[in-house]
Amino acid sequence: MPIFKPFYRSPVFFLGPAMLLASTFFVSVPAFSQEEILDPAAAQIATQVTAPEDAPILTLIKSGTIEGVKLLDKKDVLRFYQEYQGKFLWVREGRFSSDSKKLFALIRDSYTHGLNPENYQRTILSQMIDSKFSDEIEASKAELLMTNAVIHYGADISGMRISAKLVEADMGSWSKGVAAYSLLNVISRSDDPARVLSLLAPQDGEYESLRKELKNILDQYAENAKSDLAPIALSGLIRQGQSSPVVAQIRERLGVNVGENAQIYDEKLVEAVTKFQIDHGLKADGVIGPRTVQSLNEGPRDHLIKVLANLERRRWVRRPMPGRYVEVNIPAMWLRAVDNSRVEFEMPVIVGRKKRPTMSFVDEIVGIRFNPSWYVPDTIKKEDYLPALKKDPQALSEKGIAFRIKAEDGSGMVTVPPEEIDWESMSERDLKSIQMVQGPGAANALGVIRVLMPNRYDIYLHDTNTPSLFKKDDRAQSSGCVRLAEPRRIANFILGDNKHWSEDRLDSYLKAGKTREIPASHPLPVYLFYYTIWKDADGKLVYGQDIYALDKTLVNLLKNNGQIDFPML
């Protein structure tokens, strides 16, 4: 089936010679040829005949507003209707066509995606959807109101609606939405415009499950999503056999019989807590701690916020995704390797702590560095190491970190003893100029394997010299990079297509102890997502934790901008 590729607002970028991840999104439209898929010029209207400049519809477009509604992408819309000879897409014989009514149904139900139908002229269109228009001026107004709704909906359903900077996401990694001119051109040649528009939304199972979850929340709680349950307050941990008044609250919350020994954490309640932990992406150890209590305290409104935030983020992803890639879900603290669009394996990871979060972005893996050196990032130099060095210039000696400064003759960097550096009067600029380097070895902070993925944030995947952190429930412990539980496995996945690659070769590189870079014969994309709801191995939705408190920020921004409108919020 031919696939049409509409062109997005954001610039094209490449993720390797074999995979073009442009700022585009594929839409199935059977009428298009392969040439039209690949050639932007072929997506233009075939005829070069333009409409008269005094055509009523063109005059209305130039005015910029219709019935008090500001027209979006006015230049693109004007260009389209000029090339379309001033003809109508939506109005036939003085009425909205059946295709228009199908489109209006999508707009009316856009709230099921977490959108606000009023942004797409729901009220005004509902008043005229069955009307007979008295003259060409009125028909032109109706035509342009529907066009405005379609291009606004198309952009919103296929990309970001707010600034990436406001939600700590990378601006260049995510879709900005389908462009108006491209969308109108596709629709003008389609026999099913509603299908074109509906296919701009993500088509994956996770997205549809989130839509169903949104509907369930709205149906169940109507306008009141506030929890009537008293919040559980706990400091410390509760283990099986221990007693606490909090235990009685947890029994009630999980529907476990209270009985005479309500405050004793017995085996039956441990089973219920363990299941709850599994369902919420927590360490399933049956120990009641802060993260378990945090999830227990979440009510319907909290779940609504999570669902809306995750629907939003899933629309940011440029599609189609490639068949082979690596993805990290930051809040879930796992990595998945995907091949032929199927998960090959999953592993735990350690991500950035709240004060040093792991950025959400898309990048390209180009190879592996074995036995890497570690160049200490500026943040760690400033916040962690400088205070220690002021107290004791030898504070980092056990870590084997060397200090390098620029040679006075400009010949390069020279190593100097730490006691010869004036740490007390160190300026931030001077500190940045000093290289702190930890050579390869067992103590190296990167372990013995680093994934090469150049990016502006200096965030990458790597091994670790502190594997004990993987035993923690809360694995948001790094300074921003992603530490791997099974670095050899991911190295084999990345280099597996290289000629003569094998486990023996990997072992030989590690045993040599020397730094060596091996480029991947087929570079592959890596996605660092921020999804606080995901599916487990059984396909069940898991309500995870918002480790950087970004969900509420995102939803509040959308709400304040009028981009969502739910009484429950």
C-alpha positions as CSV (number, residue, x, y, z in Angstrom):
1,M,0.0,0.0,0.0
2,P,1.5,3.3,-1.0
3,I,2.3,5.7,1.9
4,F,2.3,9.5,1.5
5,K,4.8,11.5,3.4
6,P,3.6,15.0,4.4
7,F,6.2,17.5,5.3
8,Y,6.5,18.8,8.8
9,R,7.3,22.2,10.1
10,S,10.7,21.3,11.7
11,P,13.9,20.7,9.8
12,V,15.0,17.4,8.3
13,F,17.7,15.6,10.1
14,F,19.4,12.2,9.6
15,L,19.9,9.3,11.9
16,G,22.4,7.4,9.7
17,P,22.8,6.5,6.1
18,A,20.2,3.8,6.1
19,M,17.5,5.4,8.0
20,L,16.0,8.9,7.3
21,L,14.2,10.2,10.3
22,A,13.0,13.4,8.8
23,S,10.5,15.7,10.4
24,T,7.8,13.8,8.8
25,F,4.9,11.5,9.4
26,F,3.6,8.8,7.1
27,V,0.0,8.7,6.3
28,S,-1.6,5.8,4.3
29,V,-3.3,7.2,1.2
30,P,-3.8,4.5,-1.4
31,A,-4.0,7.0,-4.3
32,F,-0.4,8.1,-4.2
33,S,2.5,6.7,-6.1
34,Q,6.0,6.0,-4.8
35,E,7.3,9.1,-6.7
36,E,4.8,11.3,-4.8
37,I,6.0,9.7,-1.5
38,L,9.6,10.7,-2.0
39,D,9.3,14.0,-4.0
40,P,7.9,17.0,-2.2
41,A,7.2,18.7,-5.5
42,A,4.9,15.8,-6.5
43,A,2.7,16.5,-3.5
44,Q,1.7,19.9,-5.0
45,I,-1.5,20.4,-6.9
46,A,-1.1,19.2,-10.4
47,T,-2.7,22.2,-12.1
48,Q,-0.9,25.5,-12.3
49,V,-4.0,27.5,-13.0
50,T,-4.8,29.9,-10.1
51,A,-8.0,31.5,-8.9
52,P,-8.8,35.1,-9.7
53,E,-7.4,37.4,-7.0
54,D,-10.8,38.9,-6.4
55,A,-12.4,35.5,-5.7
56,P,-14.4,35.9,-2.4
57,I,-12.6,33.0,-0.7
58,L,-9.2,34.6,-1.4
59,T,-10.4,38.0,-0.1
60,L,-11.6,36.4,3.1
61,I,-8.3,34.6,3.6
62,K,-6.4,37.8,3.2
63,S,-8.6,39.4,5.9
64,G,-7.1,37.0,8.4
65,T,-10.2,36.4,10.4
66,I,-13.6,34.7,9.9
67,E,-16.5,35.3,12.3
68,G,-13.9,36.4,14.9
69,V,-11.8,33.3,14.4
70,K,-8.1,34.0,13.5
71,L,-7.0,32.0,10.5
72,L,-3.9,29.9,11.0
73,D,-1.1,29.6,8.5
74,K,-2.7,32.2,6.3
75,K,0.1,32.2,3.7
76,D,-0.1,28.5,3.2
77,V,-3.9,28.5,3.1
78,L,-3.9,31.3,0.5
79,R,-1.4,29.5,-1.6
80,F,-3.4,26.3,-1.5
81,Y,-6.7,28.0,-2.5
82,Q,-5.0,30.0,-5.2
83,E,-3.5,26.8,-6.7
84,Y,-6.8,25.0,-6.2
85,Q,-8.5,27.7,-8.3
86,G,-10.6,29.0,-5.5
87,K,-12.6,25.8,-5.4
88,F,-14.1,24.4,-2.1
89,L,-13.0,21.3,-0.3
90,W,-15.8,21.1,2.1
91,V,-18.9,22.9,0.8
92,R,-20.9,21.3,-2.1
93,E,-24.1,23.0,-3.5
94,G,-24.3,25.4,-0.6
95,R,-24.0,22.7,2.2
96,F,-21.2,20.9,4.0
97,S,-20.5,17.6,2.2
98,S,-20.7,14.2,3.8
99,D,-16.9,14.2,4.0
100,S,-17.0,17.4,6.0
101,K,-19.4,15.9,8.5
102,K,-17.0,13.0,9.0
103,L,-14.3,15.5,9.7
104,F,-16.5,17.3,12.1
105,A,-17.1,14.1,14.0
106,L,-13.4,13.7,14.5
107,I,-13.1,17.3,15.7
108,R,-16.1,16.9,18.1
109,D,-14.4,13.8,19.6
110,S,-10.9,15.2,19.8
111,Y,-11.3,15.3,23.6
112,T,-10.7,11.5,23.5
113,H,-7.1,12.4,22.5
114,G,-6.8,14.9,25.3
115,L,-7.4,17.8,23.0
116,N,-9.8,20.7,23.3
117,P,-12.5,20.6,20.6
118,E,-13.2,24.3,21.0
119,N,-9.8,25.0,19.5
120,Y,-11.1,23.5,16.3
121,Q,-14.3,25.7,16.1
122,R,-16.6,22.9,17.5
123,T,-19.3,25.3,18.6
124,I,-19.5,27.5,15.5
125,L,-19.2,24.5,13.2
126,S,-21.9,22.6,15.1
127,Q,-24.3,25.5,14.4
128,M,-23.7,25.4,10.7
129,I,-22.9,21.8,9.9
130,D,-26.4,21.1,8.6
131,S,-27.1,24.6,7.3
132,K,-27.8,25.8,3.8
133,F,-25.6,28.8,2.9
134,S,-27.3,31.7,1.3
135,D,-24.5,33.0,-1.0
136,E,-20.9,32.5,-1.9
137,I,-19.7,34.7,0.9
138,E,-21.4,32.6,3.5
139,A,-20.3,29.4,1.9
140,S,-16.7,30.7,1.8
141,K,-16.8,31.5,5.5
142,A,-18.0,28.0,6.3
143,E,-15.3,26.6,4.0
144,L,-12.5,28.5,5.7
145,L,-13.7,27.7,9.2
146,M,-13.6,24.0,8.4
147,T,-10.2,24.4,6.8
148,N,-8.9,26.3,9.9
149,A,-10.2,23.5,12.1
150,V,-8.6,20.8,10.0
151,I,-5.2,22.3,9.8
152,H,-5.2,23.2,13.6
153,Y,-6.3,19.7,14.5
154,G,-3.8,18.1,12.0
155,A,-0.9,20.0,13.6
156,D,-2.0,19.3,17.2
157,I,-2.6,15.6,16.7
158,S,0.8,15.1,15.1
159,G,3.2,17.1,17.1
160,M,4.1,19.4,20.0
161,R,1.6,22.1,21.0
162,I,3.9,23.9,23.4
163,S,7.6,24.9,23.6
164,A,9.9,22.0,24.3
165,K,12.0,24.2,26.7
166,L,9.0,24.6,29.0
167,V,8.9,20.9,29.7
168,E,12.6,20.1,29.6
169,A,12.5,18.3,26.3
170,D,14.8,18.7,23.3
171,M,13.4,21.1,20.7
172,G,14.9,19.4,17.7
173,S,14.0,15.8,18.6
174,W,10.2,16.0,18.4
175,S,7.6,16.7,15.7
176,K,6.2,20.2,15.4
177,G,3.1,18.9,13.6
178,V,2.1,18.5,9.9
179,A,2.3,21.6,7.8
180,A,-0.9,23.2,6.6
181,Y,-0.1,23.3,2.9
182,S,1.0,19.7,2.8
183,L,-2.0,18.5,4.7
184,L,-4.5,20.4,2.4
185,N,-2.8,19.0,-0.7
186,V,-3.1,15.4,0.5
187,I,-6.7,15.9,1.6
188,S,-7.6,17.6,-1.7
189,R,-6.7,14.4,-3.6
190,S,-8.0,11.9,-1.1
191,D,-11.4,10.2,-1.4
192,D,-11.5,9.9,2.4
193,P,-10.2,13.1,4.1
194,A,-11.4,11.9,7.6
195,R,-9.1,8.9,7.3
196,V,-6.2,11.0,6.3
197,L,-6.7,13.2,9.4
198,S,-7.3,10.2,11.7
199,L,-4.1,8.6,10.6
200,L,-2.1,11.6,11.7
201,A,-2.6,10.4,15.3
202,P,-0.2,7.6,16.6
203,Q,-1.5,4.2,15.6
204,D,0.3,2.1,18.2
205,G,-1.4,0.0,20.9
206,E,0.0,2.1,23.8
207,Y,-1.7,5.2,22.4
208,E,-5.0,3.5,21.9
209,S,-4.9,2.0,25.4
210,L,-4.3,5.5,26.8
211,R,-7.3,6.8,25.0
212,K,-9.4,4.0,26.4
213,E,-8.0,4.8,29.9
214,L,-9.0,8.4,29.4
215,K,-12.5,7.5,28.5
216,N,-12.8,5.2,31.5
217,I,-11.6,7.9,33.9
218,L,-14.1,10.4,32.3
219,D,-17.0,8.0,32.4
220,Q,-16.3,6.9,36.0
221,Y,-15.6,10.1,37.7
222,A,-17.5,12.7,35.6
223,E,-16.6,16.1,36.9
224,N,-15.2,15.0,40.3
225,A,-11.9,13.2,40.3
226,K,-10.8,14.2,43.8
227,S,-10.0,11.3,46.1
228,D,-12.0,11.1,49.4
229,L,-9.2,9.0,50.9
230,A,-7.0,10.5,53.5
231,P,-3.4,10.6,52.4
232,I,-1.0,8.1,53.8
233,A,2.0,9.6,55.6
234,L,5.1,7.5,56.2
235,S,8.7,8.0,57.0
236,G,11.0,5.0,56.8
237,L,10.1,1.5,55.8
238,I,7.6,-1.2,57.0
239,R,8.5,-4.8,56.6
240,Q,6.4,-8.0,57.1
241,G,5.6,-8.6,60.7
242,Q,6.0,-5.0,61.8
243,S,3.2,-2.9,63.2
244,S,2.1,0.7,62.4
245,P,-1.2,2.7,62.2
246,V,-0.3,3.3,58.5
247,V,-0.8,-0.5,57.9
248,A,-4.6,-0.1,58.6
249,Q,-4.8,2.7,56.1
250,I,-3.0,0.6,53.5
251,R,-5.4,-2.4,54.1
252,E,-8.4,-0.1,53.5
253,R,-6.7,1.3,50.3
254,L,-6.0,-2.1,48.9
255,G,-9.3,-3.7,50.0
256,V,-7.7,-6.2,52.3
257,N,-9.8,-7.3,55.4
258,V,-9.0,-5.1,58.4
259,G,-9.7,-7.6,61.2
260,E,-8.5,-7.5,64.8
261,N,-4.8,-7.1,63.9
262,A,-5.3,-4.2,61.4
263,Q,-2.0,-2.6,62.2
264,I,0.2,-5.7,61.7
265,Y,1.8,-6.1,58.3
266,D,0.9,-9.7,57.7
267,E,1.5,-12.1,54.8
268,K,-1.9,-11.5,53.2
269,L,-1.2,-7.7,53.0
270,V,2.3,-8.3,51.8
271,E,0.9,-10.2,48.8
272,A,-1.5,-7.3,48.0
273,V,1.3,-4.7,48.4
274,T,3.6,-6.8,46.1
275,K,1.0,-7.0,43.4
276,F,0.4,-3.2,43.7
277,Q,4.1,-2.6,43.3
278,I,4.2,-4.7,40.2
279,D,1.2,-2.8,38.7
280,H,3.0,0.5,39.4
281,G,6.4,-0.3,38.1
282,L,8.0,-0.5,41.6
283,K,10.5,-2.9,43.0
284,A,8.2,-5.9,44.0
285,D,9.8,-6.7,47.3
286,G,6.7,-6.2,49.5
287,V,8.5,-3.5,51.6
288,I,6.4,-0.4,52.1
289,G,8.5,2.7,51.5
290,P,8.2,6.3,50.2
291,R,7.7,5.3,46.5
292,T,5.0,2.7,47.3
293,V,3.2,5.2,49.5
294,Q,3.4,7.9,46.8
295,S,1.7,5.6,44.4
296,L,-0.9,4.6,47.0
297,N,-1.8,8.2,47.5
298,E,-2.6,8.8,43.8
299,G,-6.3,9.3,43.0
300,P,-8.3,9.6,39.8
301,R,-7.2,13.2,39.2
302,D,-3.5,12.2,39.4
303,H,-4.2,9.4,36.9
304,L,-6.0,11.8,34.6
305,I,-3.0,14.1,34.6
306,K,-0.7,11.1,33.8
307,V,-2.9,9.9,31.0
308,L,-3.1,13.4,29.4
309,A,0.6,14.0,29.7
310,N,1.5,10.6,28.1
311,L,-1.0,11.0,25.3
312,E,0.7,14.4,24.6
313,R,4.2,13.0,24.6
314,R,3.4,10.1,22.4
315,R,2.1,12.5,19.7
316,W,5.5,14.2,19.7
317,V,7.3,11.2,18.2
318,R,8.0,11.4,14.5
319,R,6.6,8.4,12.7
320,P,7.0,5.8,11.4
321,M,9.6,4.6,13.9
322,P,12.3,2.5,12.3
323,G,12.3,-1.3,12.7
324,R,15.5,-1.3,14.7
325,Y,16.3,1.0,17.5
326,V,17.1,1.4,21.2
327,E,14.7,3.1,23.6
328,V,15.1,4.2,27.2
329,N,12.1,5.1,29.3
330,I,13.4,7.4,31.9
331,P,10.7,7.2,34.6
332,A,10.4,3.4,34.1
333,M,14.2,3.1,34.4
334,W,14.5,0.5,31.7
335,L,16.1,0.1,28.3
336,R,14.6,-1.9,25.4
337,A,16.4,-3.1,22.3
338,V,14.0,-3.4,19.3
339,D,14.7,-5.3,16.1
340,N,12.2,-5.9,13.3
341,S,9.7,-3.8,15.4
342,R,9.8,-6.4,18.2
343,V,11.5,-6.1,21.6
344,E,14.6,-8.3,21.6
345,F,15.4,-7.7,25.3
346,E,14.9,-5.3,28.2
347,M,17.2,-4.3,31.0
348,P,17.2,-2.1,34.1
349,V,19.0,1.2,33.8
350,I,20.1,4.0,36.2
351,V,19.0,7.5,35.1
352,G,19.6,11.0,36.3
353,R,18.4,12.1,39.7
354,K,15.9,15.0,40.0
355,K,18.5,17.7,40.3
356,R,20.5,16.3,37.4
357,P,17.8,14.9,35.1
358,T,18.3,12.8,32.0
359,M,17.1,14.8,29.1
360,S,14.4,13.5,26.8
361,F,15.7,13.5,23.2
362,V,16.4,11.4,20.1
363,D,19.9,10.7,18.9
364,E,22.0,8.2,16.9
365,I,24.2,5.4,18.2
366,V,27.3,5.3,16.0
367,G,29.5,2.7,17.9
368,I,31.1,1.5,21.1
369,R,34.1,2.7,23.0
370,F,35.8,-0.1,25.0
371,N,37.8,0.8,28.1
372,P,36.9,4.5,28.0
373,S,38.4,7.4,29.8
374,W,36.1,9.6,31.7
375,Y,36.2,13.3,31.2
376,V,34.5,14.8,34.3
377,P,31.5,17.0,33.2
378,D,31.4,20.6,34.3
379,T,28.5,20.1,36.6
380,I,30.2,17.4,38.6
381,K,33.4,19.4,38.7
382,K,31.6,22.4,40.1
383,E,29.1,20.8,42.5
384,D,30.8,17.7,43.6
385,Y,34.6,17.9,43.2
386,L,35.5,21.5,43.7
387,P,34.2,21.6,47.3
388,A,36.1,18.4,48.1
389,L,39.3,19.8,46.5
390,K,39.1,23.0,48.4
391,K,39.2,20.9,51.6
392,D,41.9,18.5,50.4
393,P,43.7,18.7,47.0
394,Q,44.3,15.0,47.2
395,A,40.5,14.2,47.6
396,L,40.3,12.5,44.2
397,S,43.5,10.6,44.3
398,E,41.8,7.3,45.1
399,K,39.7,7.7,42.0
400,G,42.8,8.1,39.8
401,I,41.7,11.4,38.3
402,A,44.4,13.4,36.5
403,F,44.3,17.2,36.2
404,R,45.2,18.8,32.9
405,I,45.7,22.5,32.1
406,K,46.7,24.3,29.0
407,A,50.4,24.6,28.5
408,E,51.8,28.2,28.7
409,D,53.4,27.8,25.3
410,G,50.1,26.8,23.7
411,S,51.5,23.3,22.8
412,G,48.5,21.5,24.3
413,M,47.4,20.1,27.7
414,V,49.8,19.2,30.4
415,T,49.2,17.2,33.6
416,V,49.7,19.0,36.9
417,P,49.6,17.8,40.5
418,P,46.3,18.9,42.2
419,E,48.2,20.6,45.1
420,E,49.7,23.1,42.6
421,I,46.2,24.4,41.6
422,D,44.7,27.2,43.6
423,W,41.3,25.6,44.3
424,E,40.2,28.3,46.8
425,S,40.2,31.2,44.3
426,M,39.0,29.1,41.4
427,S,36.5,30.9,39.1
428,E,33.9,29.0,37.2
429,R,35.6,29.8,33.9
430,D,39.0,28.6,35.2
431,L,37.4,25.4,36.5
432,K,35.9,24.7,33.0
433,S,39.3,25.1,31.5
434,I,40.8,22.3,33.7
435,Q,40.4,18.8,32.4
436,M,39.7,16.2,35.0
437,V,40.3,12.8,33.4
438,Q,39.9,9.3,34.9
439,G,41.8,6.7,32.8
440,P,40.5,3.2,31.9
441,G,40.2,0.7,34.6
442,A,38.1,-1.0,37.2
443,A,37.5,2.3,39.1
444,N,36.4,4.2,36.0
445,A,32.9,5.8,36.4
446,L,31.9,4.6,32.9
447,G,32.9,1.0,33.6
448,V,34.4,-0.7,30.5
449,I,31.8,0.1,27.8
450,R,30.5,3.4,26.6
451,V,27.9,3.8,23.8
452,L,28.9,6.4,21.3
453,M,26.0,8.8,20.7
454,P,27.3,12.4,20.2
455,N,24.8,15.0,21.4
456,R,24.7,18.5,22.9
457,Y,23.8,17.3,26.3
458,D,26.8,15.0,26.8
459,I,24.3,12.3,27.8
460,Y,25.1,8.7,26.8
461,L,24.7,5.1,27.8
462,H,27.5,3.3,29.6
463,D,28.6,0.6,32.0
464,T,29.1,1.5,35.7
465,N,31.6,0.8,38.5
466,T,28.8,0.8,41.1
467,P,26.5,-2.0,40.1
468,S,25.1,-2.2,43.6
469,L,22.8,0.8,42.7
470,F,20.7,-1.6,40.6
471,K,19.5,-3.2,43.8
472,K,17.7,0.1,44.7
473,D,14.0,0.6,44.1
474,D,14.7,4.2,43.1
475,R,17.3,4.1,40.3
476,A,17.3,7.8,39.6
477,Q,20.8,8.0,40.9
478,S,23.1,9.3,38.1
479,S,24.2,12.8,37.1
480,G,22.3,12.5,33.8
481,C,23.8,9.7,31.9
482,V,22.1,6.3,31.6
483,R,24.0,3.4,33.3
484,L,23.4,-0.1,31.9
485,A,22.8,-3.3,33.9
486,E,24.0,-5.4,30.9
487,P,26.5,-3.3,28.9
488,R,27.9,-6.3,27.0
489,R,24.4,-7.2,25.7
490,I,23.8,-3.7,24.3
491,A,27.3,-3.7,22.8
492,N,26.5,-6.9,21.0
493,F,23.2,-5.5,19.8
494,I,24.8,-2.4,18.4
495,L,27.8,-4.2,16.8
496,G,26.0,-7.4,15.9
497,D,25.9,-6.6,12.2
498,N,29.6,-5.8,12.0
499,K,31.6,-8.2,9.9
500,H,33.3,-11.0,12.1
501,W,31.7,-9.6,15.3
502,S,31.6,-12.1,18.2
503,E,31.7,-12.5,21.9
504,D,35.3,-13.5,21.7
505,R,36.2,-10.3,19.9
506,L,34.4,-8.3,22.6
507,D,36.3,-10.2,25.3
508,S,39.6,-9.5,23.6
509,Y,38.9,-5.8,23.5
510,L,38.1,-5.7,27.2
511,K,41.0,-7.8,28.3
512,A,43.4,-5.6,26.3
513,G,42.6,-2.8,28.7
514,K,43.3,-0.2,26.0
515,T,40.7,2.3,24.8
516,R,39.3,1.3,21.5
517,E,36.4,2.6,19.4
518,I,34.4,0.3,17.1
519,P,32.0,2.0,14.8
520,A,28.7,0.3,14.1
521,S,28.3,-0.8,10.6
522,H,24.7,0.2,10.8
523,P,24.1,3.2,13.1
524,L,20.8,3.1,14.8
525,P,18.4,5.6,16.5
526,V,18.2,5.8,20.3
527,Y,15.1,7.4,21.9
528,L,15.1,8.7,25.4
529,F,11.4,8.9,26.3
530,Y,9.7,10.3,29.3
531,Y,6.6,8.1,29.7
532,T,5.1,7.7,33.2
533,I,2.6,5.2,31.9
534,W,3.8,2.2,29.9
535,K,2.8,-1.4,29.2
536,D,4.3,-4.4,30.9
537,A,5.1,-7.8,29.3
538,D,1.5,-8.8,29.5
539,G,0.2,-5.7,27.8
540,K,-1.2,-4.2,30.9
541,L,-0.9,-0.4,31.6
542,V,1.5,0.4,34.4
543,Y,1.1,3.7,36.2
544,G,4.7,4.6,37.0
545,Q,6.2,7.5,38.9
546,D,6.7,11.0,37.6
547,I,10.3,11.1,38.9
548,Y,11.0,14.7,37.7
549,A,7.5,16.0,38.4
550,L,7.0,16.9,34.7
551,D,3.4,15.6,34.1
552,K,1.6,18.2,36.2
553,T,3.8,21.0,34.7
554,L,2.9,19.8,31.2
555,V,-0.8,19.5,31.8
556,N,-1.0,22.9,33.6
557,L,0.7,24.5,30.6
558,L,-1.8,23.0,28.3
559,K,-4.7,23.9,30.6
560,N,-3.5,27.5,30.9
561,N,-3.2,27.8,27.2
562,G,-6.8,26.5,26.7
563,Q,-5.4,23.4,24.9
564,I,-7.2,21.0,27.2
565,D,-10.5,21.5,29.0
566,F,-11.6,18.9,31.6
567,P,-13.7,20.0,34.6
568,M,-11.9,17.4,36.7
569,L,-8.6,19.2,36.5
